[in-house]
Amino acid sequence: MMQEAKKDVQVAHPWVADGLRKVRVGVTFLDSCADWAQYHDCVQLAEGLGFDSIWVSDHPMLGVDCWTALAALAVTTHSIRLGSLVSCILYRNPLLLARLAADVDRLSNGRLILGLGIGDLPFEFAQLGLPFPSTRERQEALEEAVQVVKGVWGTAPFTSKEKYAQVQQVHLPFGPVQQPHVPLLIGGGGERVTLHQVAQYADASNFGAHAFTGGASRIEDVVRKRNVLLAHCETLERPANSILRTYLTLPLILGETSSTIAAKQEIIPADQREWYQSSIVAVTPHEAIAYYNALVQAGIQYFIIGIYLHDMETLQLFHQHVVPTLVY
């Protein structure tokens, strides 16, 4: 594993700094975007309402390819930021990942957020013909991938001879346009390794209630992980306010009445209802105001809400009722 080093850029990225002034919200749509017209209409609605970002998951065997979708959104949207939530570092060679991310940043005129993670679905690795290493090995691979991506985006040829990432005197002819760099988000809530990697390399953390997103289902969990991240920052002499703390809801369902909420949940396929059982937030707008403001008080600065394409009412209710109340 690479030797520990302090974060080379200590100043908060402009996108991160914006989050120090107000709580912002991004959106991820949970359905496969195979129906591009419907998906695009929903993204356009989110952009028109003023949501900060759209996030695309990286499960190519369950939906469309993450980077194909992001490239398409880069040229069909205008102001909303675009993020990978999160791109699995073992699904692509790190050099290819750097190339894809730089291209999407250029196509979008500097709107990419590069979200990275270690992958969590063994069956998808198998379908892609890839081995499924241990958690620790995947964490090491993530660290090496970050080094390669940042290295080949630099101005000088970059070489890496590590275990998972080997490149020799490589420099991309066209890097990202965003300055000082594309913001990097690392997903997961592991307190010993993942949050340490966030403090060392990333501009944003992301975790949530679901076990695969960090298992922070209670306010106490959120506070503890915030404090762990702050402690890692202190150890690395990293300014804590240079890292944005984001929280993922999978899924969010809003309704004015309990019967409306129940009817919306019935539409969700049974296997998905079971998968999201530990993380679903199905409440009224009034209850959502209390829920999300409690998370703000616990230290969350940015929310990513997972919404189904058939439920744009939830998107509109959240924008109308919840967003105006989210203040530090």
C-alpha contacts under 8 A as a table, 3 or more apart, distances in Angstrom:
res1	aa1	res2	aa2	distance
1	M	140	E	6.04
1	M	144	E	7.90
1	M	162	E	7.72
1	M	163	K	7.85
2	M	143	E	7.60
2	M	144	E	7.19
2	M	162	E	7.71
5	A	200	Q	7.25
6	K	200	Q	6.00
6	K	236	L	5.61
6	K	237	E	7.36
6	K	238	R	7.57
7	K	10	Q	6.40
7	K	199	A	7.67
7	K	200	Q	5.11
7	K	201	Y	5.79
7	K	236	L	7.50
7	K	238	R	6.86
10	Q	238	R	6.33
10	Q	239	P	6.63
10	Q	242	S	6.87
11	V	239	P	7.80
11	V	242	S	6.10
12	A	16	V	5.91
12	A	17	A	5.74
12	A	203	D	7.36
12	A	241	N	6.99
12	A	242	S	4.03
12	A	243	I	6.98
13	H	16	V	5.10
13	H	17	A	6.08
13	H	180	P	7.25
13	H	181	H	7.80
13	H	183	P	6.69
13	H	203	D	7.00
13	H	242	S	7.02
14	P	17	A	4.91
14	P	18	D	6.20
15	W	18	D	5.34
15	W	19	G	6.92
15	W	183	P	7.49
16	V	19	G	5.29
16	V	20	L	7.05
16	V	203	D	7.00
16	V	204	A	7.55
16	V	242	S	6.71
16	V	243	I	6.75
16	V	244	L	5.63
17	A	20	L	5.27
17	A	21	R	7.39
17	A	241	N	7.96
17	A	242	S	7.28
18	D	21	R	5.70
18	D	22	K	7.00
19	G	22	K	5.36
19	G	23	V	5.97
19	G	24	R	6.66
19	G	244	L	7.03
19	G	301	Q	6.44
19	G	302	Y	7.06
20	L	23	V	7.66
20	L	241	N	7.61
20	L	301	Q	7.47
22	K	301	Q	7.75
22	K	326	L	7.87
22	K	327	V	6.38
22	K	328	Y	7.17
23	V	301	Q	5.38
23	V	302	Y	5.54
23	V	303	F	7.82
23	V	326	L	5.94
23	V	327	V	6.12
23	V	328	Y	7.33
24	R	51	F	7.45
24	R	52	D	6.35
24	R	301	Q	7.23
24	R	302	Y	5.11
24	R	303	F	6.48
24	R	323	V	7.91
25	V	51	F	5.79
25	V	52	D	5.70
25	V	53	S	7.11
25	V	302	Y	5.78
25	V	303	F	4.72
25	V	304	I	5.69
25	V	305	I	7.38
25	V	323	V	7.79
26	G	51	F	5.74
26	G	52	D	5.20
26	G	53	S	4.34
26	G	54	I	5.74
26	G	55	W	7.25
26	G	302	Y	7.77
26	G	303	F	6.10
26	G	304	I	4.49
26	G	305	I	6.38
27	V	46	A	7.55
27	V	51	F	7.31
27	V	53	S	6.17
27	V	54	I	4.98
27	V	55	W	6.14
27	V	304	I	5.26
27	V	305	I	4.99
27	V	306	G	6.03
27	V	307	I	7.24
28	T	54	I	5.73
28	T	55	W	4.79
28	T	56	V	6.24
28	T	57	S	7.88
28	T	304	I	6.80
28	T	305	I	6.14
28	T	306	G	4.81
28	T	307	I	6.37
29	F	32	S	7.96
29	F	55	W	7.69
29	F	56	V	7.55
29	F	306	G	5.61
29	F	307	I	5.00
29	F	308	Y	5.54
29	F	309	L	6.21
30	L	251	P	7.63
30	L	306	G	6.00
30	L	307	I	5.84
30	L	308	Y	5.29
30	L	309	L	7.27
31	D	63	G	7.96
31	D	308	Y	5.90
31	D	309	L	6.32
32	S	35	D	7.58
32	S	62	L	7.31
32	S	63	G	4.73
32	S	64	V	6.63
33	C	36	W	5.54
33	C	38	Q	7.83
33	C	39	Y	5.51
33	C	63	G	6.80
33	C	64	V	6.51
34	A	39	Y	7.98
34	A	63	G	7.02
34	A	64	V	6.52
35	D	38	Q	5.66
35	D	39	Y	6.22
36	W	39	Y	4.99
36	W	40	H	5.81
37	A	40	H	5.19
37	A	41	D	6.17
38	Q	41	D	5.16
38	Q	42	C	6.33
38	Q	309	L	7.49
39	Y	42	C	5.21
39	Y	43	V	6.30
39	Y	309	L	6.89
40	H	43	V	5.03
40	H	44	Q	6.09
40	H	73	L	7.95
41	D	44	Q	5.03
41	D	45	L	6.22
42	C	45	L	5.01
42	C	46	A	6.30
42	C	309	L	6.82
42	C	312	M	7.40
43	V	46	A	5.08
43	V	47	E	6.15
43	V	54	I	7.20
44	Q	47	E	5.06
44	Q	48	G	6.01
44	Q	77	T	7.17
45	L	48	G	5.01
45	L	49	L	6.13
46	A	49	L	5.19
46	A	50	G	6.44
46	A	51	F	5.60
46	A	54	I	7.99
46	A	315	L	7.60
47	E	50	G	5.22
47	E	51	F	5.72
47	E	52	D	7.57
47	E	53	S	7.86
47	E	77	T	7.74
47	E	79	S	7.22
47	E	80	I	5.67
48	G	51	F	7.67
49	L	319	H	7.26
50	G	80	I	7.80
51	F	80	I	7.10
52	D	80	I	5.66
52	D	81	R	6.13
53	S	80	I	5.20
53	S	81	R	4.32
53	S	82	L	5.60
53	S	83	G	7.02
54	I	80	I	6.95
54	I	81	R	6.24
54	I	82	L	5.10
54	I	83	G	6.16
55	W	82	L	5.93
55	W	83	G	4.53
55	W	84	S	5.45
55	W	85	L	5.71
56	V	66	C	5.86
56	V	69	A	7.39
56	V	70	L	7.12
56	V	82	L	7.97
56	V	83	G	6.34
56	V	84	S	5.05
56	V	85	L	5.55
56	V	86	V	7.54
57	S	66	C	6.05
57	S	84	S	5.98
57	S	85	L	4.71
57	S	86	V	5.75
57	S	87	S	7.10
58	D	65	D	6.64
58	D	66	C	4.92
58	D	84	S	7.04
58	D	85	L	6.70
58	D	86	V	5.96
58	D	87	S	5.23
58	D	88	C	6.57
59	H	62	L	5.38
59	H	63	G	6.09
59	H	64	V	7.41
59	H	65	D	6.97
59	H	66	C	7.23
59	H	124	E	7.60
60	P	63	G	5.32
60	P	64	V	5.39
60	P	65	D	4.73
60	P	66	C	6.94
61	M	64	V	7.57
61	M	124	E	6.34
61	M	127	Q	7.49
61	M	128	L	7.97
64	V	68	T	7.41
64	V	69	A	6.97
65	D	68	T	5.32
65	D	69	A	6.34
66	C	69	A	5.36
66	C	70	L	6.24
66	C	84	S	6.94
66	C	87	S	7.41
67	W	70	L	4.95
67	W	71	A	6.01
67	W	84	S	7.94
67	W	100	L	6.96
67	W	104	V	7.99
68	T	71	A	5.23
68	T	72	A	6.31
69	A	72	A	5.14
69	A	73	L	6.18
70	L	73	L	5.03
70	L	74	A	5.99
70	L	82	L	6.80
70	L	83	G	7.65
70	L	84	S	7.81
70	L	104	V	6.80
71	A	74	A	5.02
71	A	75	V	6.89
71	A	103	D	7.92
71	A	104	V	5.40
71	A	107	L	7.14
72	A	75	V	5.71
72	A	76	T	6.41
73	L	76	T	4.98
73	L	77	T	5.72
73	L	82	L	7.70
74	A	77	T	5.94
74	A	78	H	7.75
74	A	82	L	7.42
74	A	104	V	6.35
74	A	105	D	7.84
74	A	107	L	5.59
74	A	108	S	4.35
75	V	78	H	7.61
75	V	107	L	6.27
75	V	108	S	6.19
77	T	80	I	6.80
77	T	108	S	7.93
78	H	108	S	7.59
79	S	111	R	7.68
80	I	111	R	7.23
81	R	111	R	4.75
81	R	112	L	5.98
81	R	113	I	7.11
82	L	111	R	5.94
82	L	112	L	4.90
82	L	113	I	5.99
83	G	86	V	7.95
83	G	112	L	5.73
83	G	113	I	4.50
83	G	114	L	5.85
83	G	115	G	6.30
84	S	87	S	5.56
84	S	113	I	6.83
84	S	114	L	5.80
84	S	115	G	4.84
84	S	116	L	7.26
85	L	115	G	5.39
85	L	116	L	7.09
85	L	187	G	7.56
86	V	114	L	7.87
86	V	115	G	4.70
86	V	116	L	4.77
86	V	117	G	5.44
86	V	186	I	7.71
86	V	187	G	6.58
87	S	114	L	7.77
87	S	115	G	5.95
87	S	116	L	4.76
87	S	117	G	5.95
88	C	91	Y	5.60
88	C	92	R	7.63
88	C	116	L	6.04
88	C	117	G	5.08
88	C	118	I	5.40
88	C	119	G	5.13
89	I	92	R	6.23
89	I	93	N	7.56
89	I	94	P	6.92
89	I	97	L	7.92
89	I	116	L	6.54
89	I	117	G	6.29
89	I	118	I	5.95
89	I	119	G	7.46
89	I	141	A	7.21
89	I	142	L	5.95
89	I	145	A	6.66
90	L	93	N	7.03
90	L	118	I	7.07
90	L	119	G	7.46
90	L	138	R	7.75
90	L	141	A	7.49
91	Y	125	F	7.93
91	Y	130	L	7.93
92	R	96	L	6.35
92	R	97	L	6.15
93	N	96	L	5.20
93	N	97	L	6.24
93	N	165	A	7.76
94	P	97	L	4.87
94	P	98	A	6.14
94	P	145	A	5.26
94	P	146	V	7.95
94	P	148	V	6.30
94	P	149	V	6.27
94	P	165	A	6.86
95	L	98	A	5.09
95	L	99	R	6.28
95	L	148	V	6.81
95	L	149	V	6.51
95	L	152	V	7.56
95	L	167	V	7.77
96	L	99	R	4.96
96	L	100	L	6.15
97	L	100	L	5.13
97	L	101	A	6.06
97	L	149	V	7.22
98	A	101	A	5.24
98	A	102	A	6.03
98	A	148	V	7.84
98	A	149	V	4.89
98	A	150	K	7.86
98	A	152	V	7.33
98	A	153	W	7.35
99	R	102	A	5.24
99	R	103	D	6.16
99	R	172	L	7.30
99	R	175	G	7.61
100	L	103	D	5.15
100	L	104	V	6.24
101	A	104	V	5.22
101	A	105	D	6.14
101	A	112	L	7.52
101	A	114	L	7.02
101	A	176	P	7.40
102	A	105	D	5.10
102	A	106	R	6.22
102	A	174	F	7.43
102	A	175	G	5.20
102	A	176	P	4.16
102	A	177	V	7.59
103	D	106	R	5.09
103	D	107	L	6.04
103	D	174	F	7.99
103	D	175	G	7.46
103	D	176	P	6.71
104	V	107	L	4.97
104	V	108	S	5.99
104	V	112	L	6.72
105	D	108	S	5.24
105	D	109	N	5.99
105	D	110	G	4.77
105	D	111	R	5.85
105	D	112	L	5.06
105	D	176	P	5.43
105	D	177	V	6.39
105	D	178	Q	6.95
105	D	182	V	7.70
106	R	109	N	4.99
106	R	110	G	5.93
106	R	175	G	7.97
106	R	176	P	5.71
106	R	177	V	5.65
107	L	110	G	7.72
108	S	111	R	5.51
108	S	112	L	7.19
109	N	177	V	6.88
109	N	178	Q	7.67
110	G	176	P	7.28
110	G	177	V	5.59
110	G	178	Q	4.64
110	G	182	V	7.77
111	R	178	Q	7.47
112	L	182	V	6.51
112	L	183	P	7.51
113	I	182	V	6.21
113	I	183	P	5.24
113	I	184	L	6.12
113	I	185	L	7.06
114	L	182	V	6.77
114	L	183	P	6.20
114	L	184	L	4.90
114	L	185	L	5.99
115	G	184	L	5.88
115	G	185	L	4.41
115	G	186	I	5.66
115	G	187	G	6.89
116	L	142	L	7.71
116	L	184	L	7.55
116	L	185	L	6.22
116	L	186	I	5.04
116	L	187	G	6.24
117	G	142	L	7.02
117	G	186	I	5.99
117	G	187	G	5.38
117	G	188	G	7.30
118	I	135	T	7.82
118	I	138	R	5.47
118	I	139	Q	6.26
118	I	141	A	7.85
118	I	142	L	6.33
119	G	138	R	7.91
120	D	212	F	6.98
121	L	124	E	5.46
121	L	125	F	6.66
122	P	125	F	5.18
122	P	126	A	6.30
122	P	132	F	6.05
123	F	126	A	4.98
123	F	127	Q	6.17
124	E	127	Q	5.00
124	E	128	L	6.19
125	F	128	L	5.14
125	F	129	G	6.26
125	F	130	L	4.97
125	F	131	P	6.37
125	F	132	F	6.15
126	A	129	G	4.96
126	A	130	L	5.55
126	A	131	P	6.68
126	A	132	F	7.53
127	Q	130	L	7.51
133	P	137	E	5.84
133	P	138	R	6.14
134	S	137	E	5.17
134	S	138	R	6.24
135	T	138	R	5.15
135	T	139	Q	6.17
136	R	139	Q	5.00
136	R	140	E	6.27
137	E	140	E	5.07
137	E	141	A	6.22
138	R	141	A	4.92
138	R	142	L	6.20
139	Q	142	L	5.07
139	Q	143	E	6.42
139	Q	193	V	7.76
139	Q	194	T	7.53
140	E	143	E	5.16
140	E	144	E	6.37
141	A	144	E	5.13
141	A	145	A	6.05
141	A	163	K	7.93
141	A	164	Y	5.69
141	A	165	A	7.59
142	L	145	A	4.99
142	L	146	V	6.21
143	E	146	V	5.28
143	E	147	Q	6.50
143	E	197	Q	7.41
144	E	147	Q	5.10
144	E	148	V	6.33
144	E	162	E	7.09
144	E	164	Y	6.80
144	E	165	A	6.15
145	A	148	V	5.10
145	A	149	V	6.08
145	A	164	Y	7.92
145	A	165	A	6.58
146	V	149	V	5.23
146	V	150	K	6.12
146	V	201	Y	7.63
147	Q	150	K	5.41
147	Q	151	G	5.78
148	V	151	G	4.86
148	V	152	V	6.04
148	V	158	F	7.75
148	V	160	S	6.92
148	V	165	A	7.17
148	V	167	V	7.85
149	V	152	V	5.61
149	V	153	W	6.31
150	K	153	W	5.18
150	K	154	G	6.55
151	G	154	G	5.38
151	G	157	P	7.99
151	G	158	F	5.59
151	G	159	T	7.95
152	V	155	T	7.81
152	V	156	A	7.77
152	V	157	P	6.80
152	V	158	F	5.62
152	V	170	V	6.10
152	V	171	H	4.88
152	V	172	L	5.98
153	W	171	H	6.85
153	W	172	L	6.44
153	W	175	G	5.50
153	W	176	P	7.29
154	G	157	P	7.61
154	G	158	F	7.84
154	G	171	H	7.23
155	T	171	H	7.28
156	A	171	H	6.51
157	P	169	Q	4.65
157	P	170	V	4.82
157	P	171	H	4.67
158	F	167	V	7.33
158	F	168	Q	6.62
158	F	169	Q	4.76
158	F	170	V	5.01
158	F	171	H	6.23
159	T	166	Q	7.38
159	T	167	V	5.23
159	T	168	Q	4.48
159	T	169	Q	4.89
159	T	170	V	6.52
160	S	165	A	6.44
160	S	166	Q	5.02
160	S	167	V	5.08
160	S	168	Q	6.44
161	K	165	A	6.53
161	K	166	Q	4.65
161	K	167	V	6.64
161	K	168	Q	7.81
162	E	165	A	5.36
162	E	166	Q	5.89
163	K	166	Q	7.33
167	V	170	V	6.45
172	L	175	G	5.96
176	P	181	H	7.51
176	P	182	V	7.06
177	V	181	H	7.88
178	Q	181	H	5.35
178	Q	182	V	5.58
179	Q	182	V	6.91
183	P	202	A	7.50
183	P	203	D	5.72
183	P	204	A	7.67
184	L	201	Y	7.83
184	L	202	A	5.04
184	L	203	D	5.17
184	L	204	A	6.38
185	L	198	V	7.63
185	L	202	A	5.54
185	L	203	D	5.79
185	L	204	A	4.48
185	L	205	S	5.61
185	L	206	N	7.04
186	I	194	T	7.81
186	I	197	Q	7.88
186	I	198	V	6.01
186	I	202	A	6.29
186	I	204	A	6.53
186	I	205	S	5.38
186	I	206	N	6.41
187	G	194	T	7.96
187	G	205	S	6.02
187	G	206	N	4.71
187	G	207	F	6.13
187	G	213	T	7.03
188	G	194	T	6.40
188	G	195	L	7.64
188	G	205	S	7.52
188	G	206	N	5.99
188	G	207	F	5.08
188	G	212	F	7.39
188	G	213	T	5.12
188	G	214	G	5.04
189	G	194	T	6.33
189	G	195	L	6.33
189	G	206	N	7.26
189	G	207	F	5.33
189	G	208	G	7.86
189	G	213	T	6.59
189	G	214	G	4.02
189	G	215	G	7.28
189	G	216	A	7.67
189	G	225	K	7.03
190	G	193	V	5.97
190	G	194	T	4.83
190	G	195	L	6.00
190	G	214	G	6.48
191	E	194	T	6.15
191	E	195	L	5.34
191	E	196	H	7.18
191	E	225	K	6.61
191	E	228	V	6.40
191	E	229	L	7.58
192	R	195	L	6.61
192	R	196	H	6.40
193	V	196	H	5.09
193	V	197	Q	6.17
194	T	197	Q	5.06
194	T	198	V	6.28
195	L	198	V	4.82
195	L	199	A	6.23
195	L	205	S	7.48
195	L	228	V	7.39
195	L	229	L	5.61
195	L	232	H	7.37
196	H	199	A	5.08
196	H	200	Q	6.15
196	H	229	L	6.84
196	H	232	H	5.58
196	H	233	C	7.81
197	Q	200	Q	4.92
197	Q	201	Y	5.84
197	Q	202	A	7.20
198	V	201	Y	5.44
198	V	202	A	4.69
198	V	203	D	7.33
198	V	204	A	7.00
198	V	205	S	6.13
198	V	229	L	7.81
199	A	202	A	6.26
199	A	229	L	6.65
199	A	232	H	5.99
199	A	233	C	5.23
199	A	236	L	7.38
199	A	238	R	7.01
199	A	243	I	7.44
200	Q	233	C	7.51
200	Q	236	L	6.91
200	Q	238	R	7.76
202	A	205	S	7.21
202	A	243	I	7.08
203	D	242	S	6.50
203	D	243	I	4.73
203	D	244	L	6.28
204	A	243	I	4.90
204	A	244	L	4.37
204	A	245	R	5.87
204	A	246	T	6.95
205	S	243	I	7.04
205	S	244	L	6.27
205	S	245	R	5.21
205	S	246	T	5.87
206	N	213	T	7.69
206	N	245	R	6.44
206	N	246	T	4.79
206	N	247	Y	5.53
206	N	248	L	6.85
207	F	213	T	4.96
207	F	214	G	5.05
207	F	215	G	7.63
207	F	216	A	7.04
207	F	246	T	6.81
207	F	247	Y	5.29
207	F	248	L	5.99
208	G	213	T	5.12
208	G	214	G	5.58
208	G	215	G	6.14
208	G	216	A	5.32
208	G	217	S	6.84
208	G	247	Y	5.28
208	G	248	L	4.73
208	G	249	T	6.28
208	G	279	S	7.77
209	A	213	T	6.56
209	A	214	G	6.43
209	A	215	G	4.58
209	A	216	A	4.39
209	A	217	S	4.01
209	A	218	R	7.63
209	A	248	L	7.51
209	A	249	T	7.13
209	A	250	L	7.95
209	A	278	S	6.91
209	A	279	S	5.00
210	H	213	T	5.22
210	H	214	G	6.39
210	H	215	G	4.99
210	H	216	A	7.18
210	H	217	S	7.13
210	H	250	L	7.39
210	H	276	Y	7.17
210	H	278	S	5.85
210	H	279	S	4.88
211	A	214	G	5.40
211	A	215	G	4.19
211	A	216	A	7.83
211	A	278	S	7.80
212	F	215	G	6.88
213	T	216	A	7.96
213	T	248	L	7.73
215	G	221	D	7.88
216	A	219	I	7.51
216	A	221	D	4.89
216	A	222	V	5.61
217	S	221	D	6.61
217	S	222	V	7.66
217	S	278	S	7.74
217	S	279	S	7.00
218	R	221	D	5.19
218	R	222	V	6.61
219	I	222	V	5.10
219	I	223	V	6.23
219	I	294	A	7.52
219	I	295	L	6.73
219	I	298	A	6.63
220	E	223	V	5.14
220	E	224	R	6.09
221	D	224	R	5.14
221	D	225	K	6.19
222	V	225	K	5.26
222	V	226	R	6.09
222	V	295	L	7.60
222	V	298	A	6.45
222	V	299	G	7.59
223	V	226	R	5.07
223	V	227	N	6.16
223	V	298	A	5.39
223	V	299	G	6.78
224	R	227	N	5.12
224	R	228	V	6.15
225	K	228	V	4.94
225	K	229	L	6.10
226	R	229	L	5.17
226	R	230	L	6.22
226	R	245	R	7.88
226	R	299	G	6.61
227	N	230	L	5.01
227	N	231	A	6.14
228	V	231	A	5.03
228	V	232	H	6.28
229	L	232	H	5.12
229	L	233	C	6.24
230	L	233	C	5.01
230	L	234	E	6.24
230	L	240	A	6.00
231	A	234	E	5.05
231	A	235	T	6.26
232	H	235	T	5.05
232	H	236	L	6.26
233	C	236	L	5.16
233	C	237	E	5.83
233	C	238	R	4.67
233	C	239	P	6.52
233	C	240	A	5.91
234	E	237	E	4.85
234	E	238	R	5.99
234	E	239	P	7.47
234	E	240	A	7.61
235	T	238	R	7.62
238	R	242	S	7.67
239	P	242	S	5.60
239	P	243	I	7.85
240	A	243	I	5.96
241	N	244	L	7.08
244	L	301	Q	6.55
244	L	302	Y	7.28
245	R	299	G	7.38
245	R	300	I	5.38
245	R	301	Q	5.41
245	R	302	Y	6.29
246	T	300	I	5.95
246	T	301	Q	5.99
246	T	302	Y	4.50
246	T	303	F	5.48
246	T	304	I	7.11
247	Y	300	I	6.60
247	Y	302	Y	6.38
247	Y	303	F	4.96
247	Y	304	I	6.05
248	L	303	F	6.11
248	L	304	I	4.78
248	L	305	I	5.96
248	L	306	G	7.36
249	T	252	L	6.09
249	T	279	S	6.87
249	T	280	I	7.05
249	T	281	V	7.12
249	T	303	F	7.73
249	T	304	I	6.32
249	T	305	I	4.91
249	T	306	G	5.65
250	L	276	Y	6.64
250	L	279	S	5.75
250	L	280	I	5.52
250	L	281	V	7.36
250	L	305	I	6.80
250	L	306	G	5.00
250	L	307	I	7.64
251	P	276	Y	7.14
251	P	279	S	7.07
251	P	280	I	5.00
251	P	281	V	6.30
251	P	305	I	6.92
251	P	306	G	4.65
251	P	307	I	5.74
251	P	308	Y	7.68
252	L	280	I	6.19
252	L	281	V	4.97
252	L	282	A	5.98
252	L	305	I	6.23
252	L	306	G	5.71
252	L	307	I	5.74
252	L	314	T	7.50
253	I	261	I	6.82
253	I	264	K	7.40
253	I	265	Q	7.79
253	I	280	I	7.80
253	I	281	V	6.18
253	I	282	A	4.53
253	I	283	V	6.49
253	I	307	I	7.15
253	I	311	D	7.89
253	I	314	T	5.91
254	L	261	I	6.44
254	L	282	A	5.86
254	L	283	V	5.30
254	L	284	T	5.32
254	L	285	P	6.14
254	L	288	A	7.86
254	L	313	E	7.64
254	L	314	T	4.93
254	L	317	L	7.01
254	L	318	F	7.58
255	G	258	S	7.02
255	G	260	T	5.50
255	G	261	I	5.01
255	G	282	A	7.88
255	G	283	V	6.52
255	G	284	T	5.10
255	G	285	P	6.88
255	G	314	T	7.04
256	E	260	T	6.76
256	E	261	I	7.61
256	E	284	T	5.39
256	E	285	P	6.86
257	T	260	T	5.25
257	T	261	I	6.41
257	T	284	T	6.68
258	S	261	I	5.07
258	S	262	A	6.12
258	S	283	V	7.80
258	S	284	T	7.62
259	S	262	A	5.06
259	S	263	A	6.11
260	T	263	A	5.13
260	T	264	K	6.27
261	I	264	K	5.21
261	I	265	Q	6.37
261	I	282	A	6.48
261	I	283	V	6.95
261	I	284	T	7.83
262	A	265	Q	5.15
262	A	266	E	6.34
263	A	266	E	5.15
263	A	267	I	6.76
264	K	267	I	5.43
264	K	268	I	7.19
264	K	311	D	7.93
265	Q	268	I	5.46
265	Q	273	R	7.66
266	E	269	P	7.51
268	I	272	Q	6.60
268	I	273	R	6.29
269	P	272	Q	5.42
269	P	273	R	6.33
270	A	273	R	5.04
270	A	274	E	6.25
271	D	274	E	5.18
271	D	275	W	6.18
272	Q	275	W	4.85
272	Q	276	Y	6.07
273	R	276	Y	5.31
273	R	277	Q	5.84
274	E	277	Q	5.07
275	W	278	S	7.71
276	Y	279	S	5.37
276	Y	280	I	5.64
277	Q	280	I	5.89
283	V	286	H	7.99
283	V	287	E	5.83
283	V	288	A	6.16
284	T	287	E	5.17
284	T	288	A	6.15
285	P	288	A	4.88
285	P	289	I	6.26
285	P	317	L	6.76
285	P	318	F	6.91
285	P	321	H	6.29
285	P	322	V	6.75
286	H	289	I	5.27
286	H	290	A	6.83
286	H	321	H	7.75
286	H	322	V	7.97
287	E	290	A	5.31
287	E	291	Y	6.18
288	A	291	Y	4.90
288	A	292	Y	6.00
288	A	322	V	6.75
289	I	292	Y	5.57
289	I	293	N	6.03
289	I	321	H	7.50
289	I	322	V	5.22
289	I	325	T	6.91
289	I	326	L	7.91
290	A	293	N	5.33
290	A	294	A	6.10
291	Y	294	A	5.37
291	Y	295	L	6.68
292	Y	295	L	5.06
292	Y	296	V	6.37
292	Y	322	V	7.99
292	Y	326	L	7.47
293	N	296	V	4.87
293	N	297	Q	6.25
293	N	325	T	7.61
293	N	326	L	6.07
293	N	327	V	7.66
294	A	297	Q	5.09
294	A	298	A	6.27
295	L	298	A	4.84
295	L	299	G	6.48
295	L	300	I	5.64
296	V	299	G	5.23
296	V	300	I	4.67
296	V	301	Q	6.22
296	V	326	L	7.42
296	V	327	V	7.54
296	V	328	Y	6.62
297	Q	300	I	7.18
297	Q	328	Y	7.12
300	I	303	F	7.57
307	I	311	D	6.82
307	I	312	M	7.78
307	I	314	T	7.37
307	I	315	L	7.25
308	Y	311	D	5.37
308	Y	312	M	7.52
309	L	312	M	6.45
311	D	314	T	5.75
311	D	315	L	7.29
312	M	315	L	5.00
312	M	316	Q	6.30
313	E	316	Q	5.11
313	E	317	L	5.98
314	T	317	L	5.07
314	T	318	F	5.98
315	L	318	F	5.28
315	L	319	H	6.25
316	Q	319	H	5.08
316	Q	320	Q	6.00
317	L	320	Q	5.04
317	L	321	H	5.78
317	L	322	V	7.43
318	F	321	H	5.48
318	F	322	V	4.95
318	F	323	V	6.27
319	H	322	V	6.02
319	H	323	V	5.22
319	H	324	P	7.55
320	Q	323	V	6.68
320	Q	324	P	7.24
321	H	324	P	6.49
321	H	325	T	7.42
322	V	325	T	5.52
322	V	326	L	6.76
323	V	326	L	5.46
324	P	327	V	7.93
